[in-house]
């Protein structure tokens, strides 16, 4: 079977099963704010990875191709720092544009996060860093399901067939539209479900995809993407988003999409440059 046909078969099976499951979620847990919905949505995250394992086993592609080895852990730091910087920029722009954020609050020289007890800046920085890292790691227990499929199994194949940047961008679109039913249900962009499903989510995941491609291909491992995905989900959780007030909610969504897309473009330029200069010697995990 050709590489292109293998990609097509993987996508048909993964999208079909995932869409059917998302329809099931809409029937049994229509309230997106409910615990039942959240638990069922977490299970969904494992579908790309489980199917990737099945494909790897059936076609005897070799487990080393999935990027499961731990290499160059410095990129784990980038996985945490990049989402944090983009979130801070988001909050700064929100205030500059007349909105208000209650994610971080200052009381004199004391800082609090998500309405927790304010502590001095000297104490806050290490405590927040530790809490953020641990939360991102715990969230990574679920994001590994997606990353094993998108980055571990599919990314290198997409690059081989479509080229470096086009392959990563197409993968980002696939990843975005994989969420289609659940976004139409009101998840992530409840005020604009159609716009969110068709435009906002795919553009955002293109940005994610470019960043994760640089992280994974530079480190020869999917673990920076697993941790980065966990960090993003932590910083874009309802507990954070609900503490951001803007005159129109669409402004918040446009800022999120725009910042991640810009970050992705920068990462894509860096990725392409590193490959041409030889810093990234090949486009696989071996």
C-alpha atoms as an extended CHARMM CRD file, in Angstrom:
* protein
*
       286  EXT
         1         1  UNK       CA              0.0000000000        0.0000000000        0.0000000000  PROA      1               0.0000000000
         2         2  UNK       CA              1.3550000000        3.4230000000       -0.9600000000  PROA      2               0.0000000000
         3         3  UNK       CA              2.0400000000        6.0390000000        1.6670000000  PROA      3               0.0000000000
         4         4  UNK       CA             -0.7550000000        8.2470000000        0.3320000000  PROA      4               0.0000000000
         5         5  UNK       CA             -3.2850000000        5.3980000000        0.4870000000  PROA      5               0.0000000000
         6         6  UNK       CA             -2.1690000000        4.5410000000        4.0060000000  PROA      6               0.0000000000
         7         7  UNK       CA             -2.7280000000        8.1620000000        5.0630000000  PROA      7               0.0000000000
         8         8  UNK       CA             -6.1590000000        8.1310000000        3.4240000000  PROA      8               0.0000000000
         9         9  UNK       CA             -7.1550000000        4.8710000000        5.0960000000  PROA      9               0.0000000000
        10        10  UNK       CA             -5.9970000000        6.1180000000        8.5070000000  PROA      10              0.0000000000
        11        11  UNK       CA             -7.9450000000        9.3640000000        8.0990000000  PROA      11              0.0000000000
        12        12  UNK       CA            -11.1240000000        7.6830000000        6.8720000000  PROA      12              0.0000000000
        13        13  UNK       CA            -11.1540000000        5.2510000000        9.8010000000  PROA      13              0.0000000000
        14        14  UNK       CA            -10.0950000000        7.8010000000       12.4340000000  PROA      14              0.0000000000
        15        15  UNK       CA            -12.5080000000       10.5260000000       11.3210000000  PROA      15              0.0000000000
        16        16  UNK       CA            -15.4130000000        8.1050000000       10.8380000000  PROA      16              0.0000000000
        17        17  UNK       CA            -15.0690000000        6.4940000000       14.2650000000  PROA      17              0.0000000000
        18        18  UNK       CA            -14.3980000000        9.8400000000       15.9590000000  PROA      18              0.0000000000
        19        19  UNK       CA            -17.3780000000       11.5370000000       14.3080000000  PROA      19              0.0000000000
        20        20  UNK       CA            -19.6940000000        8.6910000000       15.2730000000  PROA      20              0.0000000000
        21        21  UNK       CA            -18.4580000000        8.8740000000       18.8530000000  PROA      21              0.0000000000
        22        22  UNK       CA            -18.9090000000       12.6600000000       18.9410000000  PROA      22              0.0000000000
        23        23  UNK       CA            -22.4900000000       12.2460000000       17.7250000000  PROA      23              0.0000000000
        24        24  UNK       CA            -22.9400000000        9.7210000000       20.5250000000  PROA      24              0.0000000000
        25        25  UNK       CA            -21.6650000000       12.3450000000       22.9920000000  PROA      25              0.0000000000
        26        26  UNK       CA            -24.2020000000       14.9050000000       21.7370000000  PROA      26              0.0000000000
        27        27  UNK       CA            -27.0010000000       12.4000000000       22.3960000000  PROA      27              0.0000000000
        28        28  UNK       CA            -26.0030000000       11.1280000000       25.8500000000  PROA      28              0.0000000000
        29        29  UNK       CA            -24.3740000000       14.3260000000       27.1900000000  PROA      29              0.0000000000
        30        30  UNK       CA            -25.8400000000       17.3720000000       25.4040000000  PROA      30              0.0000000000
        31        31  UNK       CA            -24.7630000000       19.7400000000       28.1940000000  PROA      31              0.0000000000
        32        32  UNK       CA            -21.1570000000       20.7120000000       27.3600000000  PROA      32              0.0000000000
        33        33  UNK       CA            -20.6980000000       22.0490000000       30.9010000000  PROA      33              0.0000000000
        34        34  UNK       CA            -21.5130000000       18.6970000000       32.5000000000  PROA      34              0.0000000000
        35        35  UNK       CA            -19.0000000000       16.3200000000       34.0210000000  PROA      35              0.0000000000
        36        36  UNK       CA            -20.3540000000       13.5190000000       31.8510000000  PROA      36              0.0000000000
        37        37  UNK       CA            -19.5660000000       15.4820000000       28.6970000000  PROA      37              0.0000000000
        38        38  UNK       CA            -16.0420000000       16.2440000000       29.9220000000  PROA      38              0.0000000000
        39        39  UNK       CA            -15.3260000000       12.6010000000       30.7380000000  PROA      39              0.0000000000
        40        40  UNK       CA            -16.6020000000       11.3820000000       27.3750000000  PROA      40              0.0000000000
        41        41  UNK       CA            -14.5880000000       14.0750000000       25.5770000000  PROA      41              0.0000000000
        42        42  UNK       CA            -11.4190000000       12.9020000000       27.3410000000  PROA      42              0.0000000000
        43        43  UNK       CA            -11.9610000000        9.3970000000       25.9480000000  PROA      43              0.0000000000
        44        44  UNK       CA            -12.2080000000       10.8790000000       22.4460000000  PROA      44              0.0000000000
        45        45  UNK       CA             -8.6170000000       12.1140000000       22.7420000000  PROA      45              0.0000000000
        46        46  UNK       CA             -7.3310000000        8.5250000000       22.6990000000  PROA      46              0.0000000000
        47        47  UNK       CA             -8.8900000000        7.5860000000       19.3480000000  PROA      47              0.0000000000
        48        48  UNK       CA             -6.0790000000        8.8380000000       17.0180000000  PROA      48              0.0000000000
        49        49  UNK       CA             -3.4180000000        7.1310000000       19.1350000000  PROA      49              0.0000000000
        50        50  UNK       CA             -5.2180000000        3.8000000000       19.4880000000  PROA      50              0.0000000000
        51        51  UNK       CA             -5.8320000000        3.6250000000       15.7380000000  PROA      51              0.0000000000
        52        52  UNK       CA             -2.1750000000        4.5810000000       15.1270000000  PROA      52              0.0000000000
        53        53  UNK       CA             -1.0670000000        1.6370000000       17.3050000000  PROA      53              0.0000000000
        54        54  UNK       CA             -3.3700000000       -0.7040000000       15.3730000000  PROA      54              0.0000000000
        55        55  UNK       CA             -2.0280000000        0.5380000000       12.0230000000  PROA      55              0.0000000000
        56        56  UNK       CA              1.5840000000        0.2960000000       13.1840000000  PROA      56              0.0000000000
        57        57  UNK       CA              0.9710000000       -3.2930000000       14.2870000000  PROA      57              0.0000000000
        58        58  UNK       CA             -0.9590000000       -4.4080000000       11.1890000000  PROA      58              0.0000000000
        59        59  UNK       CA              1.4300000000       -2.8550000000        8.6590000000  PROA      59              0.0000000000
        60        60  UNK       CA              4.5410000000       -3.7190000000       10.7280000000  PROA      60              0.0000000000
        61        61  UNK       CA              5.8900000000       -0.1740000000       10.4000000000  PROA      61              0.0000000000
        62        62  UNK       CA              8.1160000000       -0.3330000000       13.4520000000  PROA      62              0.0000000000
        63        63  UNK       CA              7.4430000000        1.2470000000       16.8460000000  PROA      63              0.0000000000
        64        64  UNK       CA             10.5240000000        3.4780000000       16.5510000000  PROA      64              0.0000000000
        65        65  UNK       CA              8.6600000000        5.4800000000       13.9000000000  PROA      65              0.0000000000
        66        66  UNK       CA              6.2070000000        6.7640000000       16.5230000000  PROA      66              0.0000000000
        67        67  UNK       CA              8.8000000000        8.9220000000       18.3060000000  PROA      67              0.0000000000
        68        68  UNK       CA              8.3420000000        7.4430000000       21.7650000000  PROA      68              0.0000000000
        69        69  UNK       CA             11.9860000000        7.7340000000       22.8220000000  PROA      69              0.0000000000
        70        70  UNK       CA             12.9670000000       10.5080000000       25.2250000000  PROA      70              0.0000000000
        71        71  UNK       CA             15.4760000000       12.7690000000       23.4810000000  PROA      71              0.0000000000
        72        72  UNK       CA             16.6690000000       16.3610000000       23.9440000000  PROA      72              0.0000000000
        73        73  UNK       CA             14.4660000000       17.2030000000       26.9720000000  PROA      73              0.0000000000
        74        74  UNK       CA             15.3890000000       20.9020000000       26.6080000000  PROA      74              0.0000000000
        75        75  UNK       CA             12.4640000000       21.0410000000       24.1760000000  PROA      75              0.0000000000
        76        76  UNK       CA             10.1400000000       20.1760000000       27.0470000000  PROA      76              0.0000000000
        77        77  UNK       CA             10.9920000000       23.5920000000       28.4360000000  PROA      77              0.0000000000
        78        78  UNK       CA             10.0220000000       25.2090000000       25.1320000000  PROA      78              0.0000000000
        79        79  UNK       CA              6.7590000000       23.2540000000       25.2650000000  PROA      79              0.0000000000
        80        80  UNK       CA              5.8640000000       25.0030000000       28.5120000000  PROA      80              0.0000000000
        81        81  UNK       CA              7.3180000000       28.4450000000       27.8260000000  PROA      81              0.0000000000
        82        82  UNK       CA              5.7440000000       29.0130000000       24.3910000000  PROA      82              0.0000000000
        83        83  UNK       CA              2.1030000000       28.5190000000       25.5390000000  PROA      83              0.0000000000
        84        84  UNK       CA              2.7810000000       30.6400000000       28.6360000000  PROA      84              0.0000000000
        85        85  UNK       CA              4.2350000000       33.5250000000       26.5970000000  PROA      85              0.0000000000
        86        86  UNK       CA              1.3140000000       33.4480000000       24.1590000000  PROA      86              0.0000000000
        87        87  UNK       CA             -1.1850000000       33.4160000000       27.0400000000  PROA      87              0.0000000000
        88        88  UNK       CA              0.5180000000       36.3940000000       28.6810000000  PROA      88              0.0000000000
        89        89  UNK       CA              0.4440000000       38.2590000000       25.3460000000  PROA      89              0.0000000000
        90        90  UNK       CA             -3.2530000000       37.4260000000       25.0560000000  PROA      90              0.0000000000
        91        91  UNK       CA             -3.9800000000       38.9230000000       28.4790000000  PROA      91              0.0000000000
        92        92  UNK       CA             -1.9350000000       42.0370000000       27.6890000000  PROA      92              0.0000000000
        93        93  UNK       CA             -3.7920000000       42.6050000000       24.4140000000  PROA      93              0.0000000000
        94        94  UNK       CA             -7.1370000000       42.0400000000       26.1490000000  PROA      94              0.0000000000
        95        95  UNK       CA             -6.4130000000       44.8880000000       28.5620000000  PROA      95              0.0000000000
        96        96  UNK       CA             -5.0310000000       47.1610000000       25.8310000000  PROA      96              0.0000000000
        97        97  UNK       CA             -8.2450000000       46.6670000000       23.8500000000  PROA      97              0.0000000000
        98        98  UNK       CA            -10.4730000000       47.6430000000       26.7590000000  PROA      98              0.0000000000
        99        99  UNK       CA            -11.1810000000       44.2100000000       28.1950000000  PROA      99              0.0000000000
       100       100  UNK       CA            -10.3880000000       42.8640000000       31.6320000000  PROA      100             0.0000000000
       101       101  UNK       CA             -8.6020000000       39.7380000000       32.8070000000  PROA      101             0.0000000000
       102       102  UNK       CA             -8.9210000000       38.1380000000       36.2110000000  PROA      102             0.0000000000
       103       103  UNK       CA             -6.5140000000       35.2960000000       35.5310000000  PROA      103             0.0000000000
       104       104  UNK       CA             -3.5750000000       36.9730000000       37.2270000000  PROA      104             0.0000000000
       105       105  UNK       CA             -4.2610000000       39.6680000000       39.8310000000  PROA      105             0.0000000000
       106       106  UNK       CA             -1.8430000000       42.0270000000       41.5310000000  PROA      106             0.0000000000
       107       107  UNK       CA             -2.3660000000       43.3570000000       45.0490000000  PROA      107             0.0000000000
       108       108  UNK       CA              0.6020000000       45.5500000000       45.7770000000  PROA      108             0.0000000000
       109       109  UNK       CA              3.6320000000       43.2550000000       45.4770000000  PROA      109             0.0000000000
       110       110  UNK       CA              1.4920000000       40.1500000000       45.8250000000  PROA      110             0.0000000000
       111       111  UNK       CA              0.1720000000       38.0390000000       42.9240000000  PROA      111             0.0000000000
       112       112  UNK       CA             -2.6610000000       35.5300000000       42.6900000000  PROA      112             0.0000000000
       113       113  UNK       CA             -3.6680000000       33.0970000000       39.9490000000  PROA      113             0.0000000000
       114       114  UNK       CA             -7.3100000000       32.1530000000       39.3490000000  PROA      114             0.0000000000
       115       115  UNK       CA             -8.4730000000       33.8870000000       42.5380000000  PROA      115             0.0000000000
       116       116  UNK       CA             -6.1690000000       31.8990000000       44.8100000000  PROA      116             0.0000000000
       117       117  UNK       CA             -4.5940000000       33.4390000000       47.8990000000  PROA      117             0.0000000000
       118       118  UNK       CA             -2.1700000000       36.2270000000       46.8740000000  PROA      118             0.0000000000
       119       119  UNK       CA              1.4840000000       35.5820000000       47.6420000000  PROA      119             0.0000000000
       120       120  UNK       CA              4.6280000000       37.6180000000       47.1220000000  PROA      120             0.0000000000
       121       121  UNK       CA              6.1140000000       37.6480000000       43.6210000000  PROA      121             0.0000000000
       122       122  UNK       CA              9.2140000000       35.8330000000       44.8790000000  PROA      122             0.0000000000
       123       123  UNK       CA              7.0110000000       33.0220000000       46.1780000000  PROA      123             0.0000000000
       124       124  UNK       CA              4.5190000000       33.1230000000       43.3070000000  PROA      124             0.0000000000
       125       125  UNK       CA              6.9650000000       32.4540000000       40.4610000000  PROA      125             0.0000000000
       126       126  UNK       CA              8.2950000000       29.0680000000       41.6840000000  PROA      126             0.0000000000
       127       127  UNK       CA              4.8770000000       27.9670000000       42.9790000000  PROA      127             0.0000000000
       128       128  UNK       CA              3.1310000000       28.8440000000       39.7280000000  PROA      128             0.0000000000
       129       129  UNK       CA              5.9000000000       27.2380000000       37.6430000000  PROA      129             0.0000000000
       130       130  UNK       CA              5.6590000000       24.0110000000       39.6300000000  PROA      130             0.0000000000
       131       131  UNK       CA              1.8440000000       23.9240000000       39.5500000000  PROA      131             0.0000000000
       132       132  UNK       CA              1.7350000000       24.7260000000       35.8310000000  PROA      132             0.0000000000
       133       133  UNK       CA              4.3040000000       22.0390000000       34.9920000000  PROA      133             0.0000000000
       134       134  UNK       CA              2.5660000000       19.3720000000       37.0750000000  PROA      134             0.0000000000
       135       135  UNK       CA             -0.8470000000       20.2420000000       35.5960000000  PROA      135             0.0000000000
       136       136  UNK       CA              0.5240000000       20.1550000000       32.0460000000  PROA      136             0.0000000000
       137       137  UNK       CA              2.0820000000       16.7440000000       32.7300000000  PROA      137             0.0000000000
       138       138  UNK       CA             -1.1600000000       15.3770000000       34.1680000000  PROA      138             0.0000000000
       139       139  UNK       CA             -3.1180000000       16.7300000000       31.2100000000  PROA      139             0.0000000000
       140       140  UNK       CA             -0.5200000000       15.0400000000       29.0100000000  PROA      140             0.0000000000
       141       141  UNK       CA             -1.9220000000       11.6790000000       30.1680000000  PROA      141             0.0000000000
       142       142  UNK       CA             -4.8170000000       12.4370000000       27.8240000000  PROA      142             0.0000000000
       143       143  UNK       CA             -3.0620000000       14.4730000000       25.1100000000  PROA      143             0.0000000000
       144       144  UNK       CA             -0.7200000000       11.5730000000       24.3790000000  PROA      144             0.0000000000
       145       145  UNK       CA             -3.6880000000        9.9200000000       22.6660000000  PROA      145             0.0000000000
       146       146  UNK       CA             -3.8950000000       12.6730000000       20.0630000000  PROA      146             0.0000000000
       147       147  UNK       CA             -0.1540000000       13.2370000000       19.7480000000  PROA      147             0.0000000000
       148       148  UNK       CA              0.5870000000        9.5550000000       19.1950000000  PROA      148             0.0000000000
       149       149  UNK       CA             -1.7400000000        9.7180000000       16.2060000000  PROA      149             0.0000000000
       150       150  UNK       CA             -1.1630000000       13.1770000000       14.7380000000  PROA      150             0.0000000000
       151       151  UNK       CA              2.5460000000       13.6820000000       15.4140000000  PROA      151             0.0000000000
       152       152  UNK       CA              3.7210000000       10.1200000000       16.0350000000  PROA      152             0.0000000000
       153       153  UNK       CA              1.9780000000        8.2900000000       13.2140000000  PROA      153             0.0000000000
       154       154  UNK       CA              0.7140000000       10.8310000000       10.6900000000  PROA      154             0.0000000000
       155       155  UNK       CA              3.1090000000       13.8080000000       10.6820000000  PROA      155             0.0000000000
       156       156  UNK       CA              6.0910000000       12.1690000000        8.9810000000  PROA      156             0.0000000000
       157       157  UNK       CA              3.8530000000       10.5110000000        6.3970000000  PROA      157             0.0000000000
       158       158  UNK       CA              2.1610000000       13.8180000000        5.5590000000  PROA      158             0.0000000000
       159       159  UNK       CA              5.5700000000       15.4550000000        5.1370000000  PROA      159             0.0000000000
       160       160  UNK       CA              6.8010000000       12.6670000000        2.8560000000  PROA      160             0.0000000000
       161       161  UNK       CA              3.7620000000       12.9540000000        0.5850000000  PROA      161             0.0000000000
       162       162  UNK       CA              3.0660000000       16.7090000000        0.6000000000  PROA      162             0.0000000000
       163       163  UNK       CA              6.3690000000       18.3200000000        1.6240000000  PROA      163             0.0000000000
       164       164  UNK       CA              7.5710000000       19.8030000000        4.9060000000  PROA      164             0.0000000000
       165       165  UNK       CA              5.4230000000       22.9020000000        5.4860000000  PROA      165             0.0000000000
       166       166  UNK       CA              2.4230000000       21.8960000000        3.3060000000  PROA      166             0.0000000000
       167       167  UNK       CA              2.2950000000       18.4990000000        5.0320000000  PROA      167             0.0000000000
       168       168  UNK       CA              2.3110000000       20.0580000000        8.5050000000  PROA      168             0.0000000000
       169       169  UNK       CA             -0.3420000000       22.6250000000        7.5160000000  PROA      169             0.0000000000
       170       170  UNK       CA             -2.6160000000       19.9380000000        6.0470000000  PROA      170             0.0000000000
       171       171  UNK       CA             -2.1570000000       17.9140000000        9.2170000000  PROA      171             0.0000000000
       172       172  UNK       CA             -3.2440000000       20.9890000000       11.1980000000  PROA      172             0.0000000000
       173       173  UNK       CA             -6.4020000000       21.2550000000        9.0950000000  PROA      173             0.0000000000
       174       174  UNK       CA             -7.1610000000       17.5670000000        9.5920000000  PROA      174             0.0000000000
       175       175  UNK       CA             -6.6590000000       17.9360000000       13.3220000000  PROA      175             0.0000000000
       176       176  UNK       CA             -8.9480000000       20.9620000000       13.4310000000  PROA      176             0.0000000000
       177       177  UNK       CA            -11.7610000000       19.3310000000       11.4580000000  PROA      177             0.0000000000
       178       178  UNK       CA            -11.4280000000       16.1620000000       13.5390000000  PROA      178             0.0000000000
       179       179  UNK       CA            -13.1200000000       18.2680000000       16.2660000000  PROA      179             0.0000000000
       180       180  UNK       CA            -15.9770000000       19.3210000000       13.9320000000  PROA      180             0.0000000000
       181       181  UNK       CA            -19.0530000000       17.7070000000       15.5700000000  PROA      181             0.0000000000
       182       182  UNK       CA            -18.0460000000       18.5870000000       19.1180000000  PROA      182             0.0000000000
       183       183  UNK       CA            -17.2770000000       22.2170000000       18.1630000000  PROA      183             0.0000000000
       184       184  UNK       CA            -20.6180000000       22.5180000000       16.3400000000  PROA      184             0.0000000000
       185       185  UNK       CA            -22.1500000000       21.3590000000       19.6100000000  PROA      185             0.0000000000
       186       186  UNK       CA            -20.7520000000       24.5110000000       21.2400000000  PROA      186             0.0000000000
       187       187  UNK       CA            -17.4610000000       23.2650000000       22.6720000000  PROA      187             0.0000000000
       188       188  UNK       CA            -14.5970000000       25.8360000000       22.8100000000  PROA      188             0.0000000000
       189       189  UNK       CA            -16.5550000000       28.5230000000       20.9130000000  PROA      189             0.0000000000
       190       190  UNK       CA            -20.0850000000       28.3510000000       22.3750000000  PROA      190             0.0000000000
       191       191  UNK       CA            -21.1800000000       31.7530000000       21.0350000000  PROA      191             0.0000000000
       192       192  UNK       CA            -19.9830000000       31.0020000000       17.4860000000  PROA      192             0.0000000000
       193       193  UNK       CA            -20.1860000000       27.2190000000       16.9680000000  PROA      193             0.0000000000
       194       194  UNK       CA            -20.2840000000       27.2660000000       13.1460000000  PROA      194             0.0000000000
       195       195  UNK       CA            -17.5420000000       29.8720000000       12.8060000000  PROA      195             0.0000000000
       196       196  UNK       CA            -15.5520000000       28.0410000000       15.4750000000  PROA      196             0.0000000000
       197       197  UNK       CA            -15.8870000000       24.6430000000       13.8050000000  PROA      197             0.0000000000
       198       198  UNK       CA            -15.2020000000       25.7810000000       10.2420000000  PROA      198             0.0000000000
       199       199  UNK       CA            -12.6860000000       28.6140000000       10.7410000000  PROA      199             0.0000000000
       200       200  UNK       CA            -11.4030000000       29.2740000000       14.2590000000  PROA      200             0.0000000000
       201       201  UNK       CA            -10.4660000000       25.7290000000       15.2770000000  PROA      201             0.0000000000
       202       202  UNK       CA             -8.7180000000       24.7240000000       12.0100000000  PROA      202             0.0000000000
       203       203  UNK       CA             -6.6900000000       27.9460000000       11.9190000000  PROA      203             0.0000000000
       204       204  UNK       CA             -5.6710000000       27.5020000000       15.5500000000  PROA      204             0.0000000000
       205       205  UNK       CA             -4.6360000000       23.8890000000       15.0420000000  PROA      205             0.0000000000
       206       206  UNK       CA             -2.5490000000       24.9040000000       12.0230000000  PROA      206             0.0000000000
       207       207  UNK       CA             -0.6190000000       27.1330000000       14.4230000000  PROA      207             0.0000000000
       208       208  UNK       CA             -0.3440000000       24.3090000000       16.9610000000  PROA      208             0.0000000000
       209       209  UNK       CA              0.7050000000       21.8840000000       14.2450000000  PROA      209             0.0000000000
       210       210  UNK       CA              3.5730000000       24.0660000000       13.0230000000  PROA      210             0.0000000000
       211       211  UNK       CA              4.8600000000       24.5970000000       16.5610000000  PROA      211             0.0000000000
       212       212  UNK       CA              4.5910000000       20.9120000000       17.4480000000  PROA      212             0.0000000000
       213       213  UNK       CA              6.2930000000       19.9220000000       14.1860000000  PROA      213             0.0000000000
       214       214  UNK       CA              9.2860000000       22.0820000000       15.0780000000  PROA      214             0.0000000000
       215       215  UNK       CA              9.3780000000       20.6960000000       18.6210000000  PROA      215             0.0000000000
       216       216  UNK       CA              9.0330000000       17.0380000000       17.6210000000  PROA      216             0.0000000000
       217       217  UNK       CA             11.3350000000       17.0540000000       14.5970000000  PROA      217             0.0000000000
       218       218  UNK       CA             13.9900000000       19.0050000000       16.4900000000  PROA      218             0.0000000000
       219       219  UNK       CA             13.8500000000       16.6230000000       19.4500000000  PROA      219             0.0000000000
       220       220  UNK       CA             13.1120000000       13.4270000000       17.4590000000  PROA      220             0.0000000000
       221       221  UNK       CA             10.3750000000       12.6820000000       19.9680000000  PROA      221             0.0000000000
       222       222  UNK       CA              6.6480000000       13.2640000000       20.4150000000  PROA      222             0.0000000000
       223       223  UNK       CA              6.9730000000       14.0520000000       24.1330000000  PROA      223             0.0000000000
       224       224  UNK       CA              7.4680000000       17.8330000000       23.7130000000  PROA      224             0.0000000000
       225       225  UNK       CA              4.1990000000       17.9130000000       21.7550000000  PROA      225             0.0000000000
       226       226  UNK       CA              2.4440000000       15.8480000000       24.4360000000  PROA      226             0.0000000000
       227       227  UNK       CA              3.5870000000       18.2920000000       27.1280000000  PROA      227             0.0000000000
       228       228  UNK       CA              2.9400000000       21.3530000000       24.9560000000  PROA      228             0.0000000000
       229       229  UNK       CA             -0.5660000000       20.1310000000       24.1670000000  PROA      229             0.0000000000
       230       230  UNK       CA             -1.1450000000       19.6160000000       27.8810000000  PROA      230             0.0000000000
       231       231  UNK       CA              0.1070000000       23.1470000000       28.6060000000  PROA      231             0.0000000000
       232       232  UNK       CA             -2.1770000000       24.6430000000       25.9510000000  PROA      232             0.0000000000
       233       233  UNK       CA             -5.2220000000       22.7690000000       27.2490000000  PROA      233             0.0000000000
       234       234  UNK       CA             -4.3890000000       23.9710000000       30.7540000000  PROA      234             0.0000000000
       235       235  UNK       CA             -4.0600000000       27.6220000000       29.7350000000  PROA      235             0.0000000000
       236       236  UNK       CA             -7.1190000000       27.5810000000       27.4710000000  PROA      236             0.0000000000
       237       237  UNK       CA             -9.3330000000       25.7890000000       29.9800000000  PROA      237             0.0000000000
       238       238  UNK       CA            -12.7050000000       27.2060000000       31.0110000000  PROA      238             0.0000000000
       239       239  UNK       CA            -11.2630000000       28.2720000000       34.3700000000  PROA      239             0.0000000000
       240       240  UNK       CA             -8.9550000000       30.6550000000       32.4860000000  PROA      240             0.0000000000
       241       241  UNK       CA            -11.2010000000       31.7170000000       29.5890000000  PROA      241             0.0000000000
       242       242  UNK       CA            -14.1480000000       32.4540000000       31.9000000000  PROA      242             0.0000000000
       243       243  UNK       CA            -12.0060000000       35.0170000000       33.7590000000  PROA      243             0.0000000000
       244       244  UNK       CA            -11.4070000000       37.0820000000       30.6270000000  PROA      244             0.0000000000
       245       245  UNK       CA            -13.9770000000       39.7830000000       29.9390000000  PROA      245             0.0000000000
       246       246  UNK       CA            -14.2200000000       41.5330000000       26.5600000000  PROA      246             0.0000000000
       247       247  UNK       CA            -16.8420000000       43.8280000000       24.9860000000  PROA      247             0.0000000000
       248       248  UNK       CA            -17.5240000000       41.1500000000       22.3460000000  PROA      248             0.0000000000
       249       249  UNK       CA            -16.5280000000       37.5030000000       22.8190000000  PROA      249             0.0000000000
       250       250  UNK       CA            -15.4760000000       37.2430000000       19.1900000000  PROA      250             0.0000000000
       251       251  UNK       CA            -12.5870000000       39.6030000000       19.9980000000  PROA      251             0.0000000000
       252       252  UNK       CA            -11.2010000000       37.0440000000       22.4530000000  PROA      252             0.0000000000
       253       253  UNK       CA            -11.4770000000       34.2440000000       19.9030000000  PROA      253             0.0000000000
       254       254  UNK       CA             -9.8430000000       36.3160000000       17.1710000000  PROA      254             0.0000000000
       255       255  UNK       CA             -6.9490000000       37.1260000000       19.4820000000  PROA      255             0.0000000000
       256       256  UNK       CA             -6.4760000000       33.4720000000       20.4410000000  PROA      256             0.0000000000
       257       257  UNK       CA             -6.5710000000       32.3290000000       16.8190000000  PROA      257             0.0000000000
       258       258  UNK       CA             -4.3690000000       35.1960000000       15.6230000000  PROA      258             0.0000000000
       259       259  UNK       CA             -1.6740000000       34.7960000000       18.2680000000  PROA      259             0.0000000000
       260       260  UNK       CA             -1.3800000000       31.0400000000       17.8170000000  PROA      260             0.0000000000
       261       261  UNK       CA             -1.3610000000       31.3600000000       14.0410000000  PROA      261             0.0000000000
       262       262  UNK       CA              1.4050000000       33.9820000000       14.1770000000  PROA      262             0.0000000000
       263       263  UNK       CA              3.3760000000       31.7960000000       16.5880000000  PROA      263             0.0000000000
       264       264  UNK       CA              2.8640000000       28.8800000000       14.2160000000  PROA      264             0.0000000000
       265       265  UNK       CA              4.1170000000       30.8480000000       11.2300000000  PROA      265             0.0000000000
       266       266  UNK       CA              7.2530000000       31.8100000000       13.1800000000  PROA      266             0.0000000000
       267       267  UNK       CA              7.7570000000       28.1500000000       14.1510000000  PROA      267             0.0000000000
       268       268  UNK       CA              7.2230000000       27.0940000000       10.5380000000  PROA      268             0.0000000000
       269       269  UNK       CA              9.8690000000       29.5400000000        9.3370000000  PROA      269             0.0000000000
       270       270  UNK       CA             12.2450000000       28.2560000000       12.0270000000  PROA      270             0.0000000000
       271       271  UNK       CA             11.4740000000       24.6320000000       11.1320000000  PROA      271             0.0000000000
       272       272  UNK       CA             12.1170000000       25.2050000000        7.4340000000  PROA      272             0.0000000000
       273       273  UNK       CA             15.3070000000       27.1400000000        8.1720000000  PROA      273             0.0000000000
       274       274  UNK       CA             16.6210000000       24.4620000000       10.5590000000  PROA      274             0.0000000000
       275       275  UNK       CA             15.9800000000       21.7580000000        7.9850000000  PROA      275             0.0000000000
       276       276  UNK       CA             17.7060000000       23.6400000000        5.1720000000  PROA      276             0.0000000000
       277       277  UNK       CA             20.6900000000       24.4710000000        7.3930000000  PROA      277             0.0000000000
       278       278  UNK       CA             21.0610000000       20.8740000000        8.5460000000  PROA      278             0.0000000000
       279       279  UNK       CA             20.1080000000       21.4290000000       12.1940000000  PROA      279             0.0000000000
       280       280  UNK       CA             17.2520000000       19.0250000000       11.5300000000  PROA      280             0.0000000000
       281       281  UNK       CA             18.9680000000       16.3320000000        9.4940000000  PROA      281             0.0000000000
       282       282  UNK       CA             15.9500000000       14.2470000000        8.5570000000  PROA      282             0.0000000000
       283       283  UNK       CA             12.2000000000       14.4660000000        8.8470000000  PROA      283             0.0000000000
       284       284  UNK       CA             11.5710000000       11.3130000000       10.8360000000  PROA      284             0.0000000000
       285       285  UNK       CA             11.9910000000       10.1720000000       14.4380000000  PROA      285             0.0000000000
       286       286  UNK       CA             14.7710000000        7.7010000000       13.6670000000  PROA      286             0.0000000000
